[in-house]
Amino acid sequence: MFFDGVAPIGSLWYTGRMSLRPVPALPVRVIRALARAAALVGATLLVAAVVTTVWSVLGRWLAAAPLLGDTELVERLVGAGIFLVLPYGHLVGGNIVVDLLVRRFPGRLRRALAAGAELLFAAVAALLAWRMTLGGLDLHRYGETSMMLGLPTWWGFAAGVPALVLLALVCLVRAFAPGQGQAPTGGGA
């Protein structure tokens, strides 16, 4: 486990410093529920992208009539879907961690480095959310649309920004309440 040595105890967690600190359970549950809901929506969008692609290929093959703007639809569905699954994937520890050197460090140092990495990741996610907000507002103001279907370009940002904000919150949960937001080991969430 990424935070080995930290044992969750109800709504409290042991920090290794011989003290128990309360962790607010409600915000963690809300963030976890939001991440799970976002992942379900994201997965649905990814399935819709697959269906759109199959529909277009079959239409092209069977009737020489592909779906108009299929690439525009697929790129928007996939982009939004990926953004929406990021928070849950990170919450359950689905990211690859390379710890060839770190695993030899003492537990307290590993936990401090893990918390620091989570805080850095939260800062990057918040920075990306801020910059995407500004970019999306510019695209909205200029009225930019896709070429074939005329879909507003800023719609893609409308899914990405909240997902990045949620990802930043997930990183904070993992930094300050390690193990509390994660799915139980050996099973799904």
N, C-alpha and C positions, 0 to 999 in steps of 0.2 A: 504494500500500500504506500502511496506517496507520502503520507504523514504517519509513518509507523511510530509507535510509542505514544500516540495521542489516543486516549481511550474515551469515546463518548459515553457519558453517564446521564441518561435521560436528557434534560435540557441543560446539563452542565458538561463541561469537558475538562479533562485533566491535562494540564500544560507541562507537566514534568517539573514544575517548581513547587510541588507540594501544596498547591492551592487549587481550589475549584472556583471557577468564574462562571456566572450565569451567562448563557447565550440566549438571546430572545428567540424563542422557537417560532413565533408567528411570522416574522419576516423571512426566515429561512424556508418555512413551509410555503409561503406565498411565492417566493422566488423560484422554488423548486416546481411548484404547480405551473407558474408562468413559463418556465423553461420547457416543461413537458408539453404544455399546450402548443407552444411555438414549434417544438419539434414535430408534433403531430401535423400541424398545418404545413410545415416545411416538407415533411414526407409526402403529404397529399399533393403538394405542388410538384414535387419530383415525379410522382406517379403520373400526374397530369402531363408533364413534359414527355414522358415515355409514351403515353397514349397519343399525344399530339404527333409525335414522330412516327409511330406505327401507322396512324391514320393517314398521314401525308404520304408515307412510302407506299402503303396499299393503294391509296388513291392514284398515285403516279403510275403504279404497276398495273392495276386492274382497269383503270378508266382514263389513263393519261391526263388526270386532273388532280394535281397535288393541292394540298391545303394552302391557300394564299397566306403568305406571311408566316409560314410555319417556323422559320428560323427565328423571327422576331419573338414569337410566342415562346419557343423553347428557351431562348436565351434569358428571357425575363422570368420564366417559371423556374429555371435552374438557379439563376442568381438569387432570387428571393428564397427559394427552398434551402439553398446552402446557408445563407445568412441565418435563417430561422432555426436550423438544427445545431448551429454552433454552440449556443448556450447550454443546451442539454448535454451535448457531447462532451463539453468541458466539465460540466457539473458531475458527471458520472466517471470522470477520469478517462475518457476515451482518446485523449491525445497521447501521442508517443512521447515518452520521456527517456532521454539518454542520460544515464547516471553512472557511467563507468568510473568516474573519479569520486563523485559525491557519495556513493553508497558506502565508501570507506570512512567517511567523516563520522564523528560522534552524533548521536540522535538529536541533541539540542541544536547543533549547527545545521544538520539536514533540515530540521523543521524551520529554522530561521531562514535558510536559503529558499525553501519551498514557499514560505509566506512572502518573502521578498519577490520571488518570481511571480506569484499571484498578483501582488500589488503592481508590479511592472506591467503585467498583462492587462490588468484593469485600467491602468493609465493609457496604454496603447489603444484599447477598445474604446475608451472615452474620447481620446483624441480623434480616432477614426469616425466616431459618431458625430462629433462636432464638425469635422471637415466635410463629411457626407451631408450633414444638414445644410451647410452653406452651399455646397454644390447643388443639392436638390432644389434649394430655394432659387438659385440662379437659373437652373433649367426650367423651373416653373415660371419665373419672371419672363424668360425669353420665349416661352411657349414651344420649346423643342419637342418634336414628335418623331416617331419611327417612320421610315420611308414607305413601307408597303401598307401598313394598317393605320398609320397616323396615331399610334398610341403615345400618350405623353411620356417622355423619357423619365421624368421625375418620379413616376410611380415605382420604379425599381428602388429608389432611395427610400420611399415610404416604408418598405419592408426592412431594408438594411439598417436604418438608424435605430428603430426600437430594438432590433435584435442585438445590435452592438451595445446599446445601453444595458440590456438584460445580461449580455455577456460580461460586461464590467461588474454588474451586481453579483453575478455568479462567482467571479474572481474574488470579490470581497468576501463572499461567504466562505470560499475555500481558504482564504487567508486568515480570517478571524474566527471561523468555526469549522476547522478541518474535520472532515468525516461526517458532519451534520447534514450537509446537503447531498451527499453522494448516495447512490443506490446501494442497497445491501450487496455484499459479495456473494457470488454464486448464483445470482438470479437477476432478473430485470427489475425495473423500477415500478 
